Amino acid sequence: MIYIVHYHFLTWRLRRSRALPSLTDPNDIPDATLDLETTFKRGLEASVLTPTQETRLIHHQQKFSRSHTFYRPHETETHHAFSIKILLLVVVLLDLHSCFQIALGSITWSWSYHTRPQWLTATVLALSLTCNITGGIWINVGDKRSRKKDVLERMFRQELTGEAIQRVKKARERAEMGAARPYSGT
């Protein structure tokens, strides 16, 4: 995550220093796979990272998105890129949760339950759970912000329309089959 955040902030800073226009989606860094002429001809945004930095960024984005399923580094058909600031907050909260879990395990295993104060265990456990729940809430917030609501609604409507068309076709086929078969009486 450190590489991802570093290269995002580096991209924003380099774009400001070179007086380039700001990105359409500041969370979606453009790929350097296209050359500059093609990029400008198509009206796309140019990458400001070196090829080495770009390959490192892509590598770490892929690794991070495999281990953290909520993270989408690039815009998809249904979602915008996940917010980098929310990503930073979520990872810090989840890391704090892990630290509190380590502390809780250390306290539990190193201190006899006869003499260990209950408030210590309860406090560390409460802090751990609070960090974990807060991280989950922020993941939900980031997911809702990155959704393309109009696209999802359109896809849902198309799905419903497709189902309705299939039902009408089946009903017509049944009606035709019923009219074609004569009544046998038995």
The 8 nearest C-alpha neighbors of each residue, nearest first, counted from 0:
[[1, 3, 2, 4, 63, 59, 87, 60],
 [0, 2, 4, 3, 5, 6, 87, 59],
 [3, 1, 5, 0, 4, 6, 56, 59],
 [2, 4, 0, 6, 1, 5, 56, 7],
 [3, 5, 7, 1, 2, 6, 8, 0],
 [6, 4, 2, 8, 3, 7, 1, 9],
 [7, 5, 9, 3, 8, 4, 10, 2],
 [8, 6, 4, 10, 9, 5, 3, 11],
 [7, 9, 11, 5, 10, 6, 12, 4],
 [10, 8, 6, 12, 7, 11, 5, 13],
 [9, 11, 7, 13, 8, 12, 6, 14],
 [10, 12, 8, 14, 9, 13, 15, 7],
 [13, 11, 9, 15, 10, 14, 8, 16],
 [14, 12, 16, 10, 15, 11, 9, 17],
 [13, 15, 19, 11, 17, 12, 16, 18],
 [16, 14, 18, 12, 13, 17, 19, 11],
 [15, 17, 13, 18, 14, 12, 19, 11],
 [18, 16, 14, 19, 15, 13, 12, 20],
 [19, 17, 15, 16, 14, 20, 13, 21],
 [20, 18, 14, 17, 15, 21, 16, 13],
 [21, 19, 22, 18, 14, 15, 44, 23],
 [20, 22, 19, 23, 14, 25, 15, 11],
 [21, 23, 25, 24, 20, 44, 28, 27],
 [22, 24, 25, 21, 44, 27, 20, 26],
 [23, 25, 22, 26, 27, 80, 28, 79],
 [26, 24, 22, 27, 23, 28, 21, 11],
 [25, 27, 24, 82, 80, 83, 28, 81],
 [28, 26, 73, 80, 24, 25, 29, 72],
 [27, 29, 26, 30, 25, 7, 46, 73],
 [30, 28, 46, 44, 45, 27, 31, 43],
 [31, 29, 32, 46, 28, 33, 53, 45],
 [30, 32, 46, 33, 29, 53, 50, 34],
 [31, 33, 30, 34, 50, 46, 29, 53],
 [34, 32, 31, 38, 37, 35, 30, 36],
 [33, 35, 37, 36, 38, 32, 31, 45],
 [34, 36, 38, 37, 39, 33, 45, 40],
 [37, 35, 39, 38, 34, 40, 33, 41],
 [38, 36, 40, 35, 39, 34, 41, 33],
 [37, 39, 35, 43, 36, 41, 40, 42],
 [38, 40, 42, 36, 41, 37, 43, 35],
 [41, 39, 37, 42, 38, 36, 43, 35],
 [42, 40, 38, 39, 43, 37, 36, 44],
 [43, 41, 39, 40, 38, 44, 37, 45],
 [44, 42, 38, 41, 39, 45, 40, 29],
 [43, 45, 29, 38, 46, 42, 22, 39],
 [46, 44, 38, 29, 43, 47, 35, 31],
 [45, 47, 29, 31, 48, 30, 44, 28],
 [46, 48, 10, 45, 49, 13, 14, 31],
 [49, 47, 46, 52, 53, 50, 10, 31],
 [48, 50, 52, 51, 53, 47, 31, 46],
 [51, 49, 53, 52, 54, 48, 31, 55],
 [52, 50, 54, 53, 49, 55, 48, 56],
 [51, 53, 55, 49, 50, 54, 48, 56],
 [52, 54, 50, 56, 51, 55, 48, 49],
 [55, 53, 57, 51, 56, 52, 58, 50],
 [56, 54, 58, 52, 53, 57, 59, 51],
 [55, 57, 53, 59, 54, 58, 3, 60],
 [56, 58, 60, 54, 55, 59, 61, 53],
 [59, 57, 55, 61, 56, 60, 54, 62],
 [58, 60, 62, 56, 61, 57, 63, 55],
 [61, 59, 57, 63, 62, 58, 64, 56],
 [60, 62, 64, 58, 59, 63, 57, 65],
 [63, 61, 59, 65, 60, 64, 58, 66],
 [62, 64, 60, 66, 65, 61, 67, 59],
 [63, 65, 67, 61, 70, 66, 68, 62],
 [66, 64, 62, 63, 67, 68, 61, 60],
 [65, 67, 63, 64, 68, 62, 61, 70],
 [68, 66, 64, 69, 65, 63, 70, 62],
 [67, 69, 70, 64, 65, 66, 71, 63],
 [68, 70, 67, 71, 138, 142, 64, 81],
 [71, 69, 64, 68, 81, 67, 72, 63],
 [70, 72, 81, 80, 73, 64, 69, 74],
 [73, 71, 80, 81, 70, 60, 27, 74],
 [74, 72, 80, 27, 71, 75, 79, 28],
 [73, 75, 79, 80, 78, 27, 76, 72],
 [76, 74, 78, 77, 79, 73, 80, 71],
 [75, 77, 78, 74, 150, 147, 79, 151],
 [76, 78, 147, 75, 150, 146, 151, 79],
 [79, 77, 146, 75, 147, 145, 74, 76],
 [78, 80, 74, 145, 146, 75, 81, 147],
 [79, 81, 73, 74, 72, 71, 27, 26],
 [82, 80, 71, 70, 145, 72, 83, 79],
 [83, 81, 85, 26, 84, 86, 80, 141],
 [82, 84, 86, 85, 26, 87, 81, 4],
 [85, 83, 87, 86, 82, 88, 4, 89],
 [84, 86, 88, 82, 87, 83, 89, 141],
 [87, 85, 83, 89, 84, 88, 82, 90],
 [86, 88, 84, 90, 85, 89, 83, 91],
 [87, 89, 85, 91, 86, 90, 92, 84],
 [90, 88, 134, 92, 86, 91, 87, 85],
 [89, 91, 93, 87, 92, 88, 94, 86],
 [90, 92, 94, 88, 89, 93, 95, 87],
 [93, 91, 95, 89, 130, 94, 90, 134],
 [92, 94, 96, 90, 95, 91, 131, 89],
 [95, 93, 97, 91, 96, 92, 90, 98],
 [94, 96, 98, 92, 97, 93, 91, 99],
 [97, 95, 127, 93, 99, 94, 130, 98],
 [96, 98, 100, 94, 95, 99, 101, 93],
 [99, 97, 95, 101, 100, 96, 102, 94],
 [98, 100, 102, 127, 96, 101, 97, 103],
 [101, 99, 103, 97, 102, 98, 104, 96],
 [102, 100, 98, 104, 99, 103, 105, 97],
 [103, 101, 99, 105, 100, 104, 106, 98],
 [102, 104, 100, 106, 101, 105, 99, 107],
 [105, 103, 107, 101, 102, 106, 108, 100],
 [104, 106, 102, 108, 103, 107, 109, 101],
 [107, 105, 103, 109, 104, 108, 110, 102],
 [108, 106, 104, 105, 109, 110, 103, 111],
 [107, 109, 105, 106, 110, 104, 111, 103],
 [108, 110, 106, 105, 107, 111, 104, 112],
 [111, 109, 106, 108, 107, 115, 112, 114],
 [110, 112, 113, 114, 115, 109, 108, 107],
 [111, 113, 115, 114, 110, 107, 116, 117],
 [114, 112, 111, 115, 110, 116, 117, 107],
 [113, 115, 112, 111, 116, 110, 117, 109],
 [116, 114, 112, 111, 110, 113, 117, 119],
 [117, 115, 118, 119, 114, 120, 112, 113],
 [118, 116, 119, 120, 121, 115, 122, 112],
 [117, 119, 121, 116, 120, 122, 123, 115],
 [120, 118, 122, 117, 121, 116, 123, 115],
 [121, 119, 123, 117, 122, 118, 124, 103],
 [120, 122, 118, 124, 119, 123, 125, 117],
 [123, 121, 125, 119, 124, 120, 118, 126],
 [122, 124, 126, 120, 125, 121, 127, 103],
 [123, 125, 127, 121, 122, 126, 120, 128],
 [126, 124, 122, 128, 127, 123, 121, 129],
 [127, 125, 129, 123, 124, 128, 122, 130],
 [126, 128, 96, 124, 99, 130, 125, 129],
 [127, 129, 131, 125, 130, 126, 132, 124],
 [128, 130, 126, 132, 127, 131, 133, 125],
 [131, 129, 133, 127, 92, 96, 128, 132],
 [130, 132, 128, 134, 129, 133, 96, 93],
 [133, 131, 135, 129, 134, 130, 128, 136],
 [132, 134, 136, 130, 135, 131, 129, 137],
 [135, 133, 89, 131, 137, 132, 136, 92],
 [136, 134, 138, 132, 133, 137, 131, 139],
 [135, 137, 133, 139, 138, 134, 132, 140],
 [136, 138, 140, 134, 139, 135, 141, 133],
 [139, 137, 135, 141, 136, 140, 142, 134],
 [138, 140, 142, 136, 137, 141, 143, 135],
 [141, 139, 137, 143, 142, 138, 144, 136],
 [142, 140, 144, 138, 139, 143, 137, 145],
 [141, 143, 139, 145, 140, 144, 138, 146],
 [142, 144, 140, 146, 141, 145, 139, 138],
 [145, 143, 141, 142, 146, 140, 81, 82],
 [144, 146, 79, 142, 78, 143, 81, 141],
 [147, 145, 78, 143, 144, 148, 79, 77],
 [146, 148, 78, 77, 150, 149, 151, 145],
 [147, 149, 151, 150, 146, 152, 77, 153],
 [148, 150, 152, 151, 147, 153, 154, 146],
 [151, 149, 153, 152, 147, 148, 154, 77],
 [150, 152, 154, 148, 153, 149, 155, 147],
 [153, 151, 155, 149, 150, 154, 148, 156],
 [152, 154, 150, 156, 155, 151, 149, 157],
 [155, 153, 157, 151, 156, 152, 150, 158],
 [154, 156, 152, 158, 153, 157, 151, 159],
 [157, 155, 159, 153, 158, 154, 160, 152],
 [158, 156, 160, 154, 159, 155, 161, 153],
 [157, 159, 155, 161, 156, 160, 154, 162],
 [160, 158, 156, 162, 161, 157, 163, 155],
 [159, 161, 157, 163, 158, 162, 156, 164],
 [160, 162, 158, 164, 159, 163, 157, 165],
 [163, 161, 159, 165, 160, 164, 158, 166],
 [162, 164, 160, 166, 165, 161, 159, 167],
 [165, 163, 167, 161, 166, 162, 160, 168],
 [164, 166, 168, 162, 163, 167, 169, 161],
 [167, 165, 169, 163, 168, 164, 170, 162],
 [166, 168, 170, 164, 165, 169, 171, 163],
 [169, 167, 165, 171, 166, 170, 172, 164],
 [170, 168, 172, 166, 171, 167, 173, 165],
 [169, 171, 167, 173, 168, 172, 166, 174],
 [172, 170, 174, 168, 173, 169, 175, 167],
 [171, 173, 169, 175, 174, 170, 176, 168],
 [174, 172, 176, 170, 171, 175, 177, 169],
 [173, 175, 171, 177, 172, 176, 170, 178],
 [176, 174, 172, 178, 177, 173, 171, 179],
 [177, 175, 173, 179, 174, 178, 172, 180],
 [176, 178, 174, 175, 179, 180, 173, 181],
 [179, 177, 175, 176, 180, 174, 181, 173],
 [178, 180, 176, 177, 175, 181, 174, 182],
 [181, 179, 177, 178, 176, 182, 183, 175],
 [182, 180, 183, 179, 178, 177, 184, 176],
 [181, 183, 184, 180, 185, 177, 178, 179],
 [184, 182, 185, 181, 180, 177, 179, 178],
 [183, 185, 182, 181, 180, 177, 178, 179],
 [184, 183, 182, 181, 180, 177, 179, 178]]
